[in-house]
Amino acid sequence: MSEQRNETSAGDPIPAECVQIKVHVSELRRLFNAMDPSPFRERDLDPKAEEFIVDWATEAPRDARLAMVVHLDRGAGLPNEAIELRAAVQEYFAQRALVTRRRLRQLIRRGEISLIIGLVVLVGLFVLAEVISSAVSGARLRELLRESLLIGGWVAMWRPLEFFLYDWWPIRAEARLYDRLATMPVRIHYMNETKPDAWRNDWPAMPASERQVTANAESARPSFSD
């Protein structure tokens, strides 16, 4: 295992024009969902961390390039930890973009089916309204029935029209935001506020098997009390 480095920062260079999303954590693993059993590169972000990052990105100009700067309350660890962090963050948001676009395609198919059903109902009620207008003798009753059927037909068109006019574009904008987050550079600034070897128990410094061995060794040590 490589020795700890004394650098104050590591990772991608951050271009001056980038909007920096600044995150402050005590350990890198705090950024990820502790309940997710997947390897860290495939692990979901912690919900609060994701919400913070997405909210910050949403407030940035739509076409601005994004970058993530992690202020970490420990010294530098393995040489590849910034690379691993960037890969994990980018992979997570790339998957989010794929899931969002899949959801959009499903909604579009549902909207198309709803549109066909709405048009069939509208035409059917319009024809029925004309038939009733010819069959009913009372003028007031005929007009009441005709208007009621026409209103029912347009109500059947409300949901498909709402989707195609308003619902789809926020979802596409969400997918595009995830695309930007999936390509952003990531840099770590080390604060060196903990003991020098604190990185050894943090991801991705130590594999899970080695962390378990370390934990077992610590628990096996005799304890002393006054």
Backbone hydrogen bonds in HBPLUS format (Angstrom, degrees):
<---DONOR---> <-ACCEPTOR-->    atom                        ^
c    i                          cat <-CA-CA->   ^        H-A-AA   ^      H-
h    n   atom  resd res      DA  || num        DHA   H-A  angle D-A-AA Bond
n    s   type  num  typ     dist DA aas  dist angle  dist       angle   num
A0190-TYR N   A0008-THR O   2.75 MM 182  5.04 158.3  1.79 136.0 143.2     1
A0010-ALA N   A0188-ILE O   2.92 MM 178  5.34 145.7  2.04 144.8 154.4     2
A0188-ILE N   A0010-ALA O   2.78 MM 178  5.34 171.0  1.79 167.4 170.4     3
A0012-ASP N   A0186-VAL O   2.96 MM 174  5.56 158.3  2.01 150.2 144.7     4
A0018-CYS N   A0015-PRO O   3.16 MM   3  5.65 165.5  2.18 116.2 120.7     5
A0019-VAL N   A0065-ARG O   2.81 MM  46  6.20 163.3  1.84 164.3 166.2     6
A0067-ALA N   A0019-VAL O   3.05 MM  48  6.08 142.6  2.19 153.7 146.7     7
A0021-ILE N   A0067-ALA O   2.66 MM  46  5.98 165.5  1.68 159.3 164.1     8
A0069-VAL N   A0021-ILE O   2.90 MM  48  6.00 164.2  1.93 142.1 146.5     9
A0023-VAL N   A0069-VAL O   2.89 MM  46  6.24 162.7  1.92 157.4 161.9    10
A0071-HIS N   A0023-VAL O   2.64 MM  48  5.97 167.7  1.65 167.6 171.3    11
A0025-VAL N   A0071-HIS O   3.02 MM  46  6.39 153.0  2.09 156.6 164.4    12
A0073-ASP N   A0025-VAL O   3.05 MM  48  6.42 156.0  2.11 147.6 154.9    13
A0030-ARG N   A0027-GLU O   3.10 MM   3  5.52 152.2  2.18 107.8 116.0    14
A0031-LEU N   A0028-LEU O   2.99 MM   3  5.77 165.1  2.02 122.9 127.5    15
A0032-PHE N   A0029-ARG O   3.09 MM   3  5.46 161.9  2.12 112.2 117.8    16
A0046-ASP N   A0031-LEU O   2.78 MM  15  5.50 173.7  1.79 126.3 127.1    17
A0033-ASN N   A0044-ASP O   2.91 MM  11  5.66 173.2  1.92 148.6 148.5    18
A0036-ASP N   A0033-ASN O   3.21 MM   3  5.58 160.3  2.25 110.8 116.6    19
A0042-GLU N   A0039-PRO O   2.85 MM   3  5.41 143.5  1.98 117.0 128.0    20
A0043-ARG N   A0040-PHE O   3.15 MM   3  4.76 158.3  2.20  96.7 103.4    21
A0049-ALA N   A0046-ASP O   2.96 MM   3  5.15 114.7  2.40 103.8 120.4    22
A0050-GLU N   A0046-ASP O   2.84 MM   4  6.11 163.6  1.87 165.7 171.3    23
A0051-GLU N   A0047-PRO O   2.94 MM   4  6.09 164.3  1.97 146.3 150.9    24
A0052-PHE N   A0048-LYS O   2.97 MM   4  6.11 157.7  2.02 144.1 150.0    25
A0053-ILE N   A0049-ALA O   2.98 MM   4  6.20 166.2  2.00 152.8 156.0    26
A0054-VAL N   A0050-GLU O   2.85 MM   4  6.01 173.1  1.86 161.3 163.3    27
A0055-ASP N   A0051-GLU O   2.92 MM   4  5.90 160.5  1.95 145.5 151.5    28
A0056-TRP N   A0052-PHE O   3.07 MM   4  6.20 160.8  2.11 146.4 151.6    29
A0057-ALA N   A0053-ILE O   2.95 MM   4  6.18 159.1  1.99 148.6 154.8    30
A0058-THR N   A0054-VAL O   2.82 MM   4  5.98 149.3  1.91 148.3 157.0    31
A0059-GLU N   A0055-ASP O   3.18 MM   4  6.43 145.3  2.31 143.8 151.3    32
A0060-ALA N   A0057-ALA O   3.18 MM   3  5.20 144.7  2.31  97.5 107.8    33
A0064-ALA N   A0061-PRO O   3.08 MM   3  5.23 161.8  2.12 110.2 115.9    34
A0068-MET N   A0185-PRO O   2.93 MM 117  6.30 169.0  1.95 161.7 165.2    35
A0187-ARG N   A0068-MET O   2.95 MM 119  6.42 154.9  2.01 159.1 167.3    36
A0070-VAL N   A0187-ARG O   2.84 MM 117  6.24 165.4  1.87 162.5 166.0    37
A0189-HIS N   A0070-VAL O   2.74 MM 119  6.01 169.6  1.75 160.6 162.3    38
A0072-LEU N   A0189-HIS O   2.80 MM 117  5.99 168.3  1.81 165.4 169.5    39
A0191-MET N   A0072-LEU O   2.68 MM 119  5.68 158.8  1.73 174.4 166.9    40
A0081-GLU N   A0078-LEU O   3.29 MM   3  5.65 174.6  2.29 118.4 119.6    41
A0084-GLU N   A0080-ASN O   2.87 MM   4  6.13 160.9  1.91 159.1 164.9    42
A0085-LEU N   A0081-GLU O   2.93 MM   4  6.04 153.8  2.00 141.2 148.4    43
A0086-ARG N   A0082-ALA O   2.98 MM   4  6.16 164.0  2.00 145.5 149.6    44
A0087-ALA N   A0083-ILE O   2.95 MM   4  6.17 161.4  1.98 149.4 154.7    45
A0088-ALA N   A0084-GLU O   2.96 MM   4  6.14 158.1  2.01 147.4 153.1    46
A0089-VAL N   A0085-LEU O   2.94 MM   4  6.15 167.9  1.96 158.0 160.8    47
A0090-GLN N   A0086-ARG O   2.91 MM   4  5.97 168.9  1.92 153.0 156.8    48
A0091-GLU N   A0087-ALA O   2.93 MM   4  5.90 156.2  1.99 141.5 148.7    49
A0092-TYR N   A0088-ALA O   3.03 MM   4  6.15 154.5  2.09 142.8 149.6    50
A0093-PHE N   A0089-VAL O   3.15 MM   4  6.45 166.8  2.16 153.8 155.8    51
A0094-ALA N   A0090-GLN O   2.90 MM   4  6.01 146.2  2.02 144.9 155.0    52
A0095-GLN N   A0091-GLU O   3.01 MM   4  6.20 154.4  2.08 146.2 152.0    53
A0096-ARG N   A0092-TYR O   3.00 MM   4  6.30 149.6  2.09 142.9 152.1    54
A0097-ALA N   A0093-PHE O   2.97 MM   4  6.15 149.3  2.06 139.9 147.2    55
A0098-LEU N   A0094-ALA O   3.09 MM   4  6.42 154.6  2.16 143.4 149.7    56
A0099-VAL N   A0095-GLN O   2.91 MM   4  6.18 163.3  1.94 153.3 157.5    57
A0100-THR N   A0096-ARG O   2.93 MM   4  6.06 157.3  1.98 145.9 152.3    58
A0101-ARG N   A0097-ALA O   2.99 MM   4  6.20 158.5  2.04 148.5 153.9    59
A0102-ARG N   A0098-LEU O   2.94 MM   4  6.15 148.7  2.04 145.1 154.3    60
A0103-ARG N   A0099-VAL O   2.93 MM   4  6.18 152.8  2.00 144.9 152.3    61
A0104-LEU N   A0100-THR O   2.93 MM   4  6.21 147.5  2.03 142.2 151.5    62
A0105-ARG N   A0101-ARG O   2.95 MM   4  6.22 156.9  2.01 145.3 150.6    63
A0106-GLN N   A0102-ARG O   3.02 MM   4  6.28 157.7  2.07 147.6 153.6    64
A0107-LEU N   A0103-ARG O   2.97 MM   4  6.21 154.7  2.03 145.4 152.3    65
A0108-ILE N   A0104-LEU O   2.87 MM   4  6.12 150.3  1.96 148.0 156.5    66
A0109-ARG N   A0105-ARG O   2.99 MM   4  6.27 161.3  2.02 150.0 154.2    67
A0110-ARG N   A0106-GLN O   2.96 MM   4  6.21 158.4  2.01 145.3 151.8    68
A0111-GLY N   A0107-LEU O   2.72 MM   4  5.90 149.1  1.82 142.6 152.1    69
A0112-GLU N   A0108-ILE O   2.82 MM   4  6.11 151.7  1.90 149.8 157.0    70
A0113-ILE N   A0109-ARG O   3.02 MM   4  6.30 160.7  2.06 149.3 153.9    71
A0114-SER N   A0110-ARG O   2.87 MM   4  6.08 158.4  1.92 145.9 152.7    72
A0115-LEU N   A0111-GLY O   2.82 MM   4  6.00 146.6  1.93 142.3 151.8    73
A0116-ILE N   A0112-GLU O   3.00 MM   4  6.30 157.2  2.05 147.8 152.9    74
A0117-ILE N   A0113-ILE O   2.96 MM   4  6.24 167.9  1.98 154.3 157.5    75
A0118-GLY N   A0114-SER O   2.81 MM   4  5.94 160.5  1.84 146.3 152.6    76
A0119-LEU N   A0115-LEU O   2.89 MM   4  6.08 157.4  1.94 148.7 154.2    77
A0120-VAL N   A0116-ILE O   2.97 MM   4  6.20 160.1  2.01 150.8 156.3    78
A0121-VAL N   A0117-ILE O   2.92 MM   4  6.17 163.9  1.95 154.0 158.3    79
A0122-LEU N   A0118-GLY O   2.84 MM   4  6.00 159.8  1.88 147.3 153.5    80
A0123-VAL N   A0119-LEU O   2.91 MM   4  6.06 170.2  1.92 152.4 154.7    81
A0124-GLY N   A0120-VAL O   2.89 MM   4  5.98 162.2  1.92 147.7 153.6    82
A0125-LEU N   A0121-VAL O   2.87 MM   4  6.00 165.2  1.89 152.9 156.6    83
A0126-PHE N   A0122-LEU O   2.92 MM   4  6.04 148.5  2.02 142.8 152.3    84
A0127-VAL N   A0123-VAL O   2.91 MM   4  6.17 160.7  1.95 152.9 157.2    85
A0128-LEU N   A0124-GLY O   2.91 MM   4  6.14 160.8  1.95 146.7 152.8    86
A0129-ALA N   A0125-LEU O   2.80 MM   4  5.93 149.1  1.89 140.9 149.4    87
A0130-GLU N   A0126-PHE O   3.09 MM   4  6.41 150.0  2.18 143.9 150.9    88
A0131-VAL N   A0127-VAL O   2.96 MM   4  6.29 153.8  2.03 150.2 157.9    89
A0132-ILE N   A0128-LEU O   2.89 MM   4  6.11 162.2  1.92 152.2 156.7    90
A0133-SER N   A0129-ALA O   2.97 MM   4  6.11 149.6  2.06 140.2 148.8    91
A0134-SER N   A0130-GLU O   3.18 MM   4  6.43 140.1  2.35 137.9 147.0    92
A0134-SER N   A0131-VAL O   3.16 MM   3  5.28 128.4  2.44  95.8 108.8    93
A0135-ALA N   A0131-VAL O   3.03 MM   4  6.26 137.8  2.21 141.1 153.5    94
A0135-ALA N   A0132-ILE O   3.09 MM   3  4.96 123.7  2.42  91.1 106.0    95
A0136-VAL N   A0132-ILE O   2.88 MM   4  5.80 161.6  1.92 158.6 159.4    96
A0142-ARG N   A0138-GLY O   2.86 MM   4  5.87 158.6  1.91 148.6 155.6    97
A0143-GLU N   A0139-ALA O   2.96 MM   4  6.11 159.8  2.00 147.9 152.9    98
A0144-LEU N   A0140-ARG O   2.97 MM   4  6.13 155.5  2.03 144.6 151.7    99
A0145-LEU N   A0141-LEU O   2.97 MM   4  6.17 167.8  1.98 155.7 157.8   100
A0146-ARG N   A0142-ARG O   2.99 MM   4  6.10 160.0  2.03 146.1 152.4   101
A0147-GLU N   A0143-GLU O   2.96 MM   4  6.06 167.1  1.98 150.3 153.4   102
A0148-SER N   A0144-LEU O   2.99 MM   4  6.09 155.4  2.06 145.0 152.4   103
A0149-LEU N   A0145-LEU O   3.04 MM   4  6.22 160.2  2.08 149.3 153.6   104
A0150-LEU N   A0146-ARG O   3.07 MM   4  6.29 158.7  2.12 147.7 153.7   105
A0151-ILE N   A0147-GLU O   2.90 MM   4  6.06 158.6  1.94 148.8 154.5   106
A0152-GLY N   A0148-SER O   2.99 MM   4  6.20 157.2  2.04 144.7 151.1   107
A0153-GLY N   A0149-LEU O   2.98 MM   4  6.25 147.4  2.09 143.4 152.0   108
A0154-TRP N   A0150-LEU O   3.07 MM   4  6.42 157.5  2.12 150.0 154.7   109
A0155-VAL N   A0151-ILE O   2.89 MM   4  6.14 147.3  2.00 148.7 158.6   110
A0156-ALA N   A0152-GLY O   3.13 MM   4  6.35 146.1  2.25 140.5 148.4   111
A0157-MET N   A0154-TRP O   3.08 MM   3  5.03 138.5  2.26  94.3 106.3   112
A0158-TRP N   A0155-VAL O   3.09 MM   3  5.13 158.4  2.13 104.5 111.3   113
A0161-LEU N   A0157-MET O   3.17 MM   4  6.18 160.6  2.21 151.0 156.9   114
A0162-GLU N   A0158-TRP O   2.90 MM   4  6.05 152.6  1.97 149.7 157.8   115
A0163-PHE N   A0159-ARG O   3.05 MM   4  6.34 158.3  2.10 153.3 158.2   116
A0164-PHE N   A0160-PRO O   3.09 MM   4  6.31 176.1  2.09 155.5 155.6   117
A0165-LEU N   A0161-LEU O   2.93 MM   4  5.87 141.4  2.08 144.1 153.9   118
A0166-TYR N   A0162-GLU O   2.89 MM   4  5.63 155.9  1.95 143.6 149.9   119
A0167-ASP N   A0162-GLU O   3.33 MM   5  6.57 150.2  2.43 137.3 144.4   120
A0167-ASP N   A0163-PHE O   3.07 MM   4  4.50 122.1  2.42 107.9 123.6   121
A0172-ARG N   A0168-TRP O   3.16 MM   4  6.51 154.5  2.23 150.6 158.2   122
A0173-ALA N   A0169-TRP O   2.96 MM   4  6.13 155.3  2.02 146.3 153.0   123
A0174-GLU N   A0170-PRO O   2.96 MM   4  6.17 146.1  2.08 138.7 147.6   124
A0175-ALA N   A0171-ILE O   3.06 MM   4  6.37 155.1  2.12 147.0 152.8   125
A0176-ARG N   A0172-ARG O   3.01 MM   4  6.30 155.5  2.07 148.4 154.9   126
A0177-LEU N   A0173-ALA O   2.97 MM   4  6.22 147.8  2.08 143.3 152.1   127
A0178-TYR N   A0174-GLU O   3.04 MM   4  6.38 156.3  2.10 148.3 154.2   128
A0179-ASP N   A0175-ALA O   2.98 MM   4  6.30 145.2  2.10 142.0 152.2   129
A0180-ARG N   A0176-ARG O   3.11 MM   4  6.46 151.7  2.19 145.1 151.1   130
A0181-LEU N   A0177-LEU O   3.02 MM   4  6.37 156.4  2.07 149.0 155.8   131
A0182-ALA N   A0178-TYR O   2.85 MM   4  6.00 137.6  2.03 142.9 154.6   132
A0183-THR N   A0180-ARG O   3.27 MM   3  5.49 160.3  2.31 104.1 110.0   133
A0198-ALA N   A0195-LYS O   3.03 MM   3  5.49 157.5  2.08 130.0 128.6   134
A0200-ARG N   A0197-ASP O   3.05 MM   3  5.73 160.5  2.09 119.3 124.6   135
A0201-ASN N   A0198-ALA O   3.42 MM   3  6.21 160.0  2.47 120.2 123.0   136
A0202-ASP N   A0199-TRP O   3.12 MM   3  5.14 164.5  2.14 109.2 112.8   137
A0205-ALA N   A0202-ASP O   2.85 MM   3  5.75 134.4  2.06 128.3 139.8   138
A0210-GLU N   A0207-PRO O   3.10 MM   3  5.39 118.8  2.49 104.1 118.1   139
A0211-ARG N   A0207-PRO O   2.98 MM   4  6.29 154.3  2.04 153.7 162.0   140
A0212-GLN N   A0208-ALA O   3.00 MM   4  6.22 150.3  2.09 148.3 155.4   141
A0213-VAL N   A0209-SER O   3.10 MM   4  6.41 154.6  2.16 142.3 149.0   142
A0214-THR N   A0210-GLU O   2.92 MM   4  6.14 161.7  1.95 149.9 154.7   143
A0215-ALA N   A0211-ARG O   2.90 MM   4  6.10 156.4  1.96 143.8 150.5   144
A0216-ASN N   A0212-GLN O   2.89 MM   4  6.11 155.8  1.95 148.5 154.9   145
A0217-ALA N   A0213-VAL O   2.93 MM   4  6.16 154.7  2.00 147.4 154.6   146
A0218-GLU N   A0214-THR O   2.89 MM   4  6.16 156.6  1.95 149.8 156.1   147
A0219-SER N   A0215-ALA O   3.00 MM   4  6.21 157.5  2.05 145.7 151.5   148
A0220-ALA N   A0216-ASN O   2.99 MM   4  6.14 133.0  2.21 138.7 151.0   149
A0220-ALA N   A0217-ALA O   3.20 MM   3  5.09 130.2  2.46  91.1 104.5   150
A0221-ARG N   A0218-GLU O   3.30 MM   3  5.51 153.3  2.37 102.2 109.7   151
